[in-house]
């Protein structure tokens, strides 16, 4: 099996797992453990497969070089995704609903 096929199959499988995780994330809340949460891991693997596949298609580089560059690209993109999207989302307020206690004393 060629490395290009592995990247393509990985892209489809990891993409499917990511969609399933988004749909069922509330059912498996206990898996979040800091930076190694399932979203980070799945995005890291997805970025590896996507960048590796595109680098193999668009360049004439050796397979080892493509894998190393794909790992670096994936690490950078996952870092940016985690610190600029996932961390602010996790610290955002969960609900904007009003309670009776929060409205007491207000006009």
ZIFENDA-V646664 format. One record per pair of residues at least 6 apart in sequence whose C-alpha atoms are under 6 Angstrom apart, sorted by the first residue. I is the first residue (numbers start at 1). J is the second residue. D is the distance in Angstrom with one decimal. If there is no record, write none. Layout:
I & J & D
I & J & D
//
This chain:
4 & 53 & 5.9
7 & 49 & 4.7
7 & 53 & 5.5
11 & 46 & 5.9
11 & 49 & 5.3
14 & 46 & 5.9
44 & 74 & 5.6
44 & 78 & 5.6
47 & 74 & 4.9
48 & 70 & 5.2
48 & 71 & 5.8
48 & 74 & 5.3
51 & 70 & 5.4
52 & 70 & 5.1
//
